[in-house]
Each structure stands twice: as structure tokens, then as C-alpha cells.
Amino acid sequence: MLQVNNIEVIYNQVILALKGVSLRVDDGKIVALLGSNGAGKSTTLKAISGLLSTELGDVSAGSIEFDAQRIEHSDPVGIAQMGVVQVMEGRRVLEHLSVEENLRVGSLRRNGSSLKDDLDKVYTYFPRLRDLRQRESGYLSGGEQQMLVISRGLMAHPKLMLLQSRGKNGAVARGAKRGGRARHRALRVRDGKWPRGVGRRGGKIARE
């Protein structure tokens, strides 16, 4: 379970980017953050994943708890090892690797299940990737790259998956609940099952 409690975020010790943000994500639930450019959606996710530190950002007030542990000042590697995976905006594939090699990279921290089973699952969610599994990912279309980065995140067996998308690309909603074209940020905590996708509900943080 994720609990964000009244956090503030400052960049470069000067710029106040977030103030008074709180949210809660229970096991097995989806929460979506909706808002215009500059509203703080990406900053909120980076505060959770620990990536603020790579951009001279800091949680200056409030707290973030994941599985009853405080993580607002933890390093990104430690947070990832706890099972928090962030899929960054911008379709950040490893361009010179094939689709399946990208997926194998995502599987490096998984435990328990076989690689073949995990590949079969993501190919079930995104059948197009099975057809393209030997193609260099740099030559995929934008939508196909979006499918790939989401699938690569799933290969890590995340407890909490943070998705960033402009909301115009159908890959984010494929096999999931579809919504409007608004920019969104989605968070989901799994309860041992593979996530079904992204949910959103117009104009405000939504919970399903």
C-alpha cells in the first residue's frame, strides 16, 4: 500500500513544485492523476520512485510510505528493489536491442516465475510485440514502443507500477479501461496478480 501525506517538493532548494499533495493507493487498486502541463503529476511520481534526486529535487515536507516504510528520502535503487517500477514518459526503449531483449532486461529483478511464462503473459497483453519480438526496438512505431516500455515494466513483477503517458496513445489503455485524451499519470498496487492496465476518471484523482 502507498500513502503520500501532504508532501512538498522543492527543486534546486529554490523552486516550490508541489505543496500539500496527498493520496493513497490500496493493494489491487488504480489511482489516476489528471491535470494540465506543469500541474505536478510527473513530480509526484518522481517523488515516489526516488528519481527527484537526479533532478536536484527534494521532498522538503510531508512523508511517503510504501508497505509501511518511509521512502521519501530513499535512493531510487532501493525503492526499485522494494518493487516500485516507474515507466517514464517518452517511450524510453533500448533502441539497439530487440523487443525481446528489452523485455529480458526488465526481468532481471523478478523472482519465482519462469522467463518464458512472463514473456507469454506480456505477449498476451500486447500480441503485436510477439510478432515484432526480433525487431530492433528503435525501429518500432511510437505506439509499439509504448507497448514495449509498459511490458518491460511488467516483466519486473512490480508491487507498485507508476505509468506516465500523454493519454493519446492507445497502448496505455490497451487491454484496460479506456478513457479520455487528457494527460494522466496512473499508479497501481498489485495484489499478486498481473495489472490489467490504466484507469482514469474525468478531472480529478480517481480510485477504482
N, C-alpha and C positions, 0 to 999 in steps of 0.2 A: 504494500500500500504506500502511496505517495501523499505527503502532506506538505504543502507550501504555505507558510504562515507569515503574512504581512511583510514580504521582503521588499527591500530597496536595493537597487543596483546602481553603482557609480562606475563610470569609465574614466580612466586616467586620473582618478582622485578628484575630478572636477565636474564631469557631466552626469547629472542625475537622469538615468534612463528609465527606471522603474520606481514606483512608490506605492506601497500598500497593496501588493498583489498577493492574493491567497487563493488556493484551490486545493482540491482533494480528489484523488483517483483511487477508488477501491479496487480490490482484486477482480479481474474479469470485466472491468468497465472501460468505457471510452469517454474521454473528455476532449472537446474541440475548443480551440482559442480562435476567435474571429476578430478581425479588425483591419483598419487601413494601414498603409505603409507607415512605419515609424511608431506604431502603437505599442511595440514592445513584445511581440509574440516570439520572435527569434531569441531575444534577450532572455525571456523567461525560460525557454528550453535550454539555452546555453548555461543558465544558472543551475538548472537541474543536472545537466550532464557534466558540469565542471569545465566546459570549454570557455567560460568567461576569462579564465586566466590567460588564454592565448591571445586575448584582445585587450589586455590591460583593464579588464573589468573585475569587479569585486562585489559580492553580496555584503553590503555595509550595514544592513539591519534585517531583523527577522530570521527565520530558520527554514531549512528544507530537510524533511525526514523521509527516508526510504527504508522500508522494513524495520522501522523503529530505530534507525540510526541517523544521526545528524550528518549531512553530506555537503552543506553549503560551502565548506572550505576544503573539501577533499579534492585530490587531484583527479583528472579525467580517467587515468588508467585504473585507479582504484574503484571509481564509480562504475566503469565498464565491467570490471571484474565482479561487481555485485549483481550484474545483469541488466544494467541500463544501457540501451543502444539508441543512438541518435542517427537518423537518416537525414543528412544535411540537404538543404535546398541546392539546386544546381546540377543534379544528375552526375555526381562525382564518381564516375566509374574509373577503373584502372584500364586505360584506353588500349594498351598494348597486350592485355591479357584477353583470352577468350571469355565468353559468357560463363562457361562452367568453371574456368579458373577463378573468375571473380567470386563466384558462389563458394568455391573451396576456401578462398581467403576468409569469407565470412564465417566459415565453420570452425575456425581454429580454436575457439574457446568453448565449443559445445561439449556436452558430456552425455554419455548414455547411448543415445540412438546412433544408428549407423549413418555414414555419409550418404549411402545410396537411398536410404529411406527419406532423409532430409531433402535430397535433390528431387526425389519423386514428389514430395509434398509441394515444393515451390513450383515445380513444373505443372502440377495440378492447378495451382492458383493462377499461373501465368503460362498457358500452353505454348504461347509464341516463343518463350525462352527455350523450350525443348527443341523447337525447330532451328533455333539460332545458336545452340549451345557451343558450337565450334567456331563461331564467328568472332573476330576481334571486336571488343565492345565499343571501341572508338568509332566503328562504322555503323552502329545502331542508330535508329531514329531517336528523337527525343523521348517519345513515349516508351519505346523499348528500353532505353537507358533508365527511365524512371521505374519500370517494372524490375529491372535488374538491381538497382540500389535497394529497393524495398525487399526484394527476395534475399539479397546478401545480408541485410539486417536480420531477417527471419532465420537465416542459417545459424545465427549465433544463439538461438534459443533464448531470446530476451525475456526477462521478467517484466520489464517496462520498455516499451518502444516509443520513441519520440519521432514523429514524422513531420517534415516540413515540405510544403508544396504551395504553389500558386493557386491550386484548385482548378486550373483549366485543363490539366492533363488527366485523361480518363484512367490512366494506370493506377492512380492513387485510390480511386473508387472501385476499380475492377474487382468483382467478386465480393463487394462490400456494399454498404448502404450509400446510395448516391445522393448528392445534394446540389446546392447552387454553385456559382462560379466565384464566390467570394474567396479572398485569400484566407487560408486557415492554417492552424498548427494543431496537430492531434496528438494525444497521449493515450496510451493504453497499457494497463497492467494485466498480464495474463494470469490465469489460474491453472497452469499446467497444460493448456490447450493452445493450439496454434491460433494466432489472431485472425479474425475474419476480415478486418480492414478498418476503414476510417468512417466515423460517424460525425455528423455535424448538424446543428440546428440553428436556424437563422438568427444572426445578430448578436449573440452572446455566448458565453461559455455554456456548453450543453453537456449533459450527462445521460448515458443510456445504460 
